[in-house]
């Protein structure tokens, strides 16, 4: 079968190697269930610098939280700005991320893009990030 691409889910160690190579500034923390990385990103040169945490657990989609600074979003506005009930960011539609994709090439740029839309929302009151407004909980997904 010429031209067939076989993709396998990346293991936690493979994701670790990729993150260490592409984003060595992100600090890694191992837990019994998986890994998490904490690092600083800024959506534009004029933007604030944010500390984010990416959690990657076995058999669960990755989750991203903004650790610093505190987001200026009330729980009532979570659905507008696409934040799940437990506080992690809604960065993609269901099925858009697959386990063979690296976190470094998906969740870090997606988080930076979300932060850009967040800053625009703070300035204008309008969410330009698209998506649907039915964000409830990541756990129920």
VOMI-498474 format. One record per residue (C-alpha): residue number from 1; residue in one letter; x, y, z. Coordinates in steps of 0.1 Angstrom, whole numbers, plus 5000, padded with zeros to 4 digits. Layout:
N
+------+------+------+------+------+
: resi : resn :    x :    y :    z :
+------+------+------+------+------+
:  NUM :    A :    X :    Y :    Z :
...
+------+------+------+------+------+
END
This chain:
141
+------+------+------+------+------+
: resi : resn :    x :    y :    z :
+------+------+------+------+------+
:    1 :    X : 5000 : 5000 : 5000 :
:    2 :    X : 5021 : 5028 : 4987 :
:    3 :    X : 5016 : 5062 : 5003 :
:    4 :    X : 4997 : 5049 : 5033 :
:    5 :    X : 5006 : 5069 : 5065 :
:    6 :    X : 5004 : 5050 : 5097 :
:    7 :    X : 5001 : 5071 : 5128 :
:    8 :    X : 5004 : 5057 : 5163 :
:    9 :    X : 4994 : 5075 : 5195 :
:   10 :    X : 5024 : 5092 : 5210 :
:   11 :    X : 5034 : 5078 : 5244 :
:   12 :    X : 5039 : 5101 : 5274 :
:   13 :    X : 5077 : 5097 : 5270 :
:   14 :    X : 5075 : 5106 : 5233 :
:   15 :    X : 5055 : 5138 : 5242 :
:   16 :    X : 5082 : 5145 : 5269 :
:   17 :    X : 5110 : 5142 : 5244 :
:   18 :    X : 5093 : 5165 : 5219 :
:   19 :    X : 5085 : 5191 : 5246 :
:   20 :    X : 5121 : 5190 : 5259 :
:   21 :    X : 5133 : 5195 : 5223 :
:   22 :    X : 5109 : 5222 : 5211 :
:   23 :    X : 5102 : 5241 : 5244 :
:   24 :    X : 5130 : 5234 : 5268 :
:   25 :    X : 5119 : 5265 : 5288 :
:   26 :    X : 5087 : 5246 : 5299 :
:   27 :    X : 5093 : 5228 : 5332 :
:   28 :    X : 5081 : 5192 : 5333 :
:   29 :    X : 5064 : 5175 : 5363 :
:   30 :    X : 5057 : 5137 : 5364 :
:   31 :    X : 5028 : 5122 : 5382 :
:   32 :    X : 5014 : 5087 : 5385 :
:   33 :    X : 4988 : 5095 : 5358 :
:   34 :    X : 5009 : 5113 : 5333 :
:   35 :    X : 5029 : 5146 : 5329 :
:   36 :    X : 5023 : 5183 : 5331 :
:   37 :    X : 5044 : 5212 : 5317 :
:   38 :    X : 5045 : 5247 : 5329 :
:   39 :    X : 5058 : 5276 : 5309 :
:   40 :    X : 5054 : 5312 : 5299 :
:   41 :    X : 5039 : 5323 : 5266 :
:   42 :    X : 5028 : 5356 : 5251 :
:   43 :    X : 5003 : 5359 : 5222 :
:   44 :    X : 5020 : 5390 : 5207 :
:   45 :    X : 5051 : 5411 : 5215 :
:   46 :    X : 5028 : 5437 : 5231 :
:   47 :    X : 5008 : 5412 : 5251 :
:   48 :    X : 5011 : 5402 : 5287 :
:   49 :    X : 5032 : 5372 : 5295 :
:   50 :    X : 5011 : 5342 : 5308 :
:   51 :    X : 5021 : 5311 : 5327 :
:   52 :    X : 5002 : 5281 : 5314 :
:   53 :    X : 5001 : 5245 : 5325 :
:   54 :    X : 4995 : 5216 : 5301 :
:   55 :    X : 4984 : 5184 : 5317 :
:   56 :    X : 4986 : 5152 : 5297 :
:   57 :    X : 4971 : 5121 : 5313 :
:   58 :    X : 4968 : 5086 : 5300 :
:   59 :    X : 4936 : 5080 : 5279 :
:   60 :    X : 4924 : 5117 : 5284 :
:   61 :    X : 4927 : 5147 : 5261 :
:   62 :    X : 4953 : 5173 : 5272 :
:   63 :    X : 4941 : 5202 : 5293 :
:   64 :    X : 4955 : 5237 : 5296 :
:   65 :    X : 4951 : 5262 : 5325 :
:   66 :    X : 4963 : 5297 : 5328 :
:   67 :    X : 4982 : 5299 : 5361 :
:   68 :    X : 4993 : 5335 : 5360 :
:   69 :    X : 4981 : 5361 : 5359 :
:   70 :    X : 4946 : 5353 : 5371 :
:   71 :    X : 4921 : 5356 : 5342 :
:   72 :    X : 4896 : 5384 : 5346 :
:   73 :    X : 4866 : 5362 : 5337 :
:   74 :    X : 4836 : 5356 : 5358 :
:   75 :    X : 4822 : 5321 : 5359 :
:   76 :    X : 4791 : 5335 : 5341 :
:   77 :    X : 4813 : 5344 : 5312 :
:   78 :    X : 4831 : 5310 : 5309 :
:   79 :    X : 4809 : 5299 : 5280 :
:   80 :    X : 4815 : 5331 : 5261 :
:   81 :    X : 4853 : 5329 : 5263 :
:   82 :    X : 4854 : 5291 : 5261 :
:   83 :    X : 4865 : 5280 : 5295 :
:   84 :    X : 4854 : 5247 : 5309 :
:   85 :    X : 4836 : 5246 : 5343 :
:   86 :    X : 4868 : 5234 : 5361 :
:   87 :    X : 4888 : 5263 : 5346 :
:   88 :    X : 4907 : 5248 : 5318 :
:   89 :    X : 4907 : 5264 : 5284 :
:   90 :    X : 4885 : 5251 : 5255 :
:   91 :    X : 4911 : 5252 : 5227 :
:   92 :    X : 4897 : 5229 : 5200 :
:   93 :    X : 4866 : 5212 : 5188 :
:   94 :    X : 4860 : 5176 : 5196 :
:   95 :    X : 4881 : 5154 : 5173 :
:   96 :    X : 4904 : 5182 : 5162 :
:   97 :    X : 4933 : 5169 : 5183 :
:   98 :    X : 4945 : 5133 : 5179 :
:   99 :    X : 4969 : 5114 : 5202 :
:  100 :    X : 4995 : 5112 : 5174 :
:  101 :    X : 4998 : 5150 : 5174 :
:  102 :    X : 5025 : 5166 : 5195 :
:  103 :    X : 5014 : 5189 : 5223 :
:  104 :    X : 5041 : 5214 : 5213 :
:  105 :    X : 5026 : 5219 : 5178 :
:  106 :    X : 4990 : 5220 : 5189 :
:  107 :    X : 4983 : 5231 : 5225 :
:  108 :    X : 5010 : 5257 : 5229 :
:  109 :    X : 5000 : 5276 : 5197 :
:  110 :    X : 4963 : 5271 : 5205 :
:  111 :    X : 4968 : 5285 : 5240 :
:  112 :    X : 4986 : 5315 : 5225 :
:  113 :    X : 4958 : 5321 : 5201 :
:  114 :    X : 4932 : 5317 : 5228 :
:  115 :    X : 4951 : 5343 : 5249 :
:  116 :    X : 4951 : 5367 : 5220 :
:  117 :    X : 4913 : 5364 : 5217 :
:  118 :    X : 4910 : 5368 : 5255 :
:  119 :    X : 4929 : 5401 : 5253 :
:  120 :    X : 4907 : 5413 : 5225 :
:  121 :    X : 4876 : 5403 : 5245 :
:  122 :    X : 4889 : 5423 : 5275 :
:  123 :    X : 4894 : 5453 : 5253 :
:  124 :    X : 4862 : 5451 : 5233 :
:  125 :    X : 4837 : 5428 : 5251 :
:  126 :    X : 4834 : 5408 : 5219 :
:  127 :    X : 4847 : 5372 : 5216 :
:  128 :    X : 4864 : 5369 : 5182 :
:  129 :    X : 4877 : 5333 : 5187 :
:  130 :    X : 4847 : 5315 : 5172 :
:  131 :    X : 4835 : 5283 : 5185 :
:  132 :    X : 4802 : 5273 : 5201 :
:  133 :    X : 4789 : 5287 : 5233 :
:  134 :    X : 4780 : 5253 : 5249 :
:  135 :    X : 4811 : 5248 : 5269 :
:  136 :    X : 4802 : 5230 : 5301 :
:  137 :    X : 4828 : 5206 : 5315 :
:  138 :    X : 4858 : 5188 : 5300 :
:  139 :    X : 4850 : 5159 : 5323 :
:  140 :    X : 4817 : 5152 : 5306 :
:  141 :    X : 4832 : 5153 : 5272 :
+------+------+------+------+------+
END
